[in-house]
């Protein structure tokens, strides 16, 4: 079925964002020192770099963002990586959790994609942490549904997700996308696939599953 439902009211999406940030802040508060140093699903980033990156939009003004982009020689990817590493080293873990909680209602959104993209940023980066750590957190289904309904060819290309020859089928809600060999999993795990992530073993079911498992797992 894929991206067929109507767009959600902006107020509903903003409420989902605020709730997600507060819930993730509570998760971060409960992490051990070892978990903060553990690798996430974001290649090359530990949990602390992901948390720092998630809060960058709240803490950086537009002029500061522009200066950081110049320092990174115009590469947005290089800029976000450098800033995440610098901020992860500069701030304590309790600070990083507080940044997320204290800015739950902040109106930040990415340069493209609108308010739904802001929700996707929080949900997927939260899963980068909780799935990598095996915490078993389930994102509320209404938030997952909002994001799955936004999956299309353009979003797959943006996140570098190659779903050629694969049909995604959620086993916990009525959603499917693509054509080809079936690949099933929870909606939140398929959302990670659609955002270009590779998952630990055991999350996905179907012949194409090995394509989406993290190396070395």
C-alpha positions in Angstrom: 0.0 0.0 0.0 2.7 2.5 0.9 2.2 6.2 0.7 -1.5 6.5 0.2 -3.0 8.0 3.4 -3.9 11.7 3.9 -1.4 14.0 5.5 -1.8 14.4 9.2 -2.7 17.8 10.8 0.5 19.6 11.7 -0.7 20.0 15.3 -0.9 16.2 15.6 2.6 15.7 14.2 4.0 18.4 16.6 2.4 16.6 19.5 4.0 13.3 18.4 7.4 15.0 18.1 7.2 16.5 21.6 6.2 13.1 23.1 8.9 11.3 21.2 11.6 13.7 22.5 10.4 13.4 26.1 10.3 9.6 25.9 13.7 9.4 24.3 15.2 11.7 27.0 13.9 9.3 29.6 15.6 6.4 27.7 18.9 8.4 27.6 18.6 9.1 31.4 18.5 5.4 32.0 21.6 4.4 30.0 24.7 3.2 31.6 28.1 4.7 30.9 29.0 1.7 28.8 25.8 2.1 26.7 26.6 5.7 26.0 29.9 4.6 24.5 28.3 1.7 22.5 28.0 1.9 18.7 24.7 2.9 17.2 23.1 2.0 13.9 24.6 5.3 12.5 27.9 4.2 11.0 30.8 5.5 13.0 28.7 7.1 15.7 28.4 6.0 19.2 25.2 6.6 21.2 26.5 9.9 22.5 27.2 11.2 18.9 23.7 10.4 17.9 22.3 12.1 20.9 24.4 15.2 20.3 23.3 15.3 16.6 19.7 15.0 17.5 19.9 18.2 19.6 22.1 20.2 17.2 19.1 22.0 15.6 18.1 23.4 19.0 21.5 24.6 20.0 22.9 26.1 16.8 21.7 29.4 15.4 21.6 29.8 11.6 24.7 32.0 11.5 26.6 29.4 13.6 25.3 26.6 11.3 26.6 28.6 8.3 30.0 29.0 9.9 30.3 25.3 10.6 29.3 24.5 7.0 32.1 26.8 5.7 34.6 25.0 8.0 33.4 21.7 6.6 34.1 23.0 3.1 30.4 23.1 2.1 29.8 19.4 2.9 26.6 19.0 5.0 27.6 15.4 5.8 31.0 16.4 7.0 29.6 19.3 9.0 27.1 17.1 10.9 29.8 14.5 11.6 32.3 17.0 12.9 29.7 18.8 15.0 28.3 15.6 16.5 31.8 14.5 17.5 32.7 17.8 19.0 29.5 18.2 20.9 29.5 14.7 22.2 32.9 15.4 23.7 31.9 18.8 25.1 28.7 17.8 26.8 28.0 15.3 29.6 25.4 12.6 29.1 22.9 14.2 31.5 23.3 17.4 29.5 22.6 15.6 26.2 19.4 14.0 27.6 18.3 17.4 29.0 18.8 19.1 25.7 16.3 16.8 24.2 13.8 17.1 27.0 14.0 20.8 27.4 13.4 21.4 23.7 10.6 18.9 23.3 8.4 21.7 21.8 11.1 23.3 19.7 9.9 24.0 16.1 13.1 22.9 14.4 12.7 20.9 11.2 15.2 19.8 8.6 15.8 22.0 5.5 13.6 19.6 3.4 10.6 17.4 4.2 8.6 19.6 6.5 7.3 18.7 10.0 7.1 15.0 9.2 10.8 15.0 8.5 11.4 16.4 12.0 9.4 13.5 13.4 11.4 11.1 11.2 14.6 12.6 12.4 13.7 12.0 16.1 12.1 8.6 15.6 14.8 7.1 13.4 17.7 8.4 15.4 16.0 7.2 18.6 15.8 3.7 17.0 19.5 4.0 16.0 20.1 4.0 19.7 17.5 1.7 21.1 17.7 -1.0 18.4 21.5 -1.1 18.5 21.4 -1.5 22.3 18.7 -4.1 22.2 16.4 -2.1 24.5 13.2 -3.4 22.9 11.5 0.0 22.8 8.5 0.2 20.6 7.7 3.5 19.1 3.9 4.2 19.3 2.3 2.9 16.1 0.7 6.2 15.2 4.2 7.8 14.9 5.5 4.9 12.8 2.4 5.1 10.6 2.9 8.8 9.9 6.5 8.1 8.7 5.7 4.9 6.7 3.1 6.8 4.8 5.8 9.2 3.7 8.0 6.6 2.2 8.4 6.9 -1.6 11.0 6.7 -4.3 12.3 10.1 -3.5 12.8 9.5 0.2 14.5 6.1 -0.5 17.0 7.9 -2.8 17.6 10.6 -0.2 18.5 8.1 2.5 20.4 5.7 0.1 18.0 2.8 0.6 18.2 0.3 -2.2 14.9 -1.7 -2.2 15.1 -2.9 -5.8 13.4 -6.2 -6.1 12.0 -6.1 -2.5 8.5 -5.8 -1.2 8.4 -4.6 2.4 5.4 -5.9 4.4 4.8 -4.9 8.0 3.6 -7.7 10.3 2.2 -5.4 13.0 0.1 -2.9 10.9 -1.5 -2.7 7.5 1.4 -1.4 5.3 3.4 -2.6 2.4 5.7 -1.0 -0.1 7.5 -2.0 -3.3 7.4 -5.0 -5.6 9.5 -8.2 -5.5 10.5 -10.7 -2.9 8.8 -10.2 0.4 10.7 -8.9 3.4 8.7 -8.6 6.6 9.3 -7.2 10.1 7.7 -4.7 12.5 6.8 -1.3 11.1 9.6 0.4 13.0 12.2 -2.1 11.7 11.0 -1.6 8.1 11.1 2.2 8.7 14.8 1.8 9.5 15.3 -0.2 6.3 13.6 2.6 4.3 16.0 5.1 6.0 19.0 3.2 4.8 19.9 1.5 8.0 21.3 -2.0 8.5 19.8 -3.9 11.4 21.1 -6.5 13.9 20.1 -10.1 13.0 16.7 -11.4 13.8 14.7 -8.3 13.1 13.7 -9.1 9.4 12.2 -12.1 7.8 12.5 -13.2 4.2 15.1 -14.1 1.6 16.3 -10.5 1.0 17.0 -10.0 4.7 20.7 -10.5 4.6 21.0 -7.4 2.4 19.8 -5.3 5.4 21.8 -6.8 8.3 24.7 -4.9 9.8 28.1 -6.2 8.8 29.8 -8.3 11.3 26.6 -9.1 13.2 
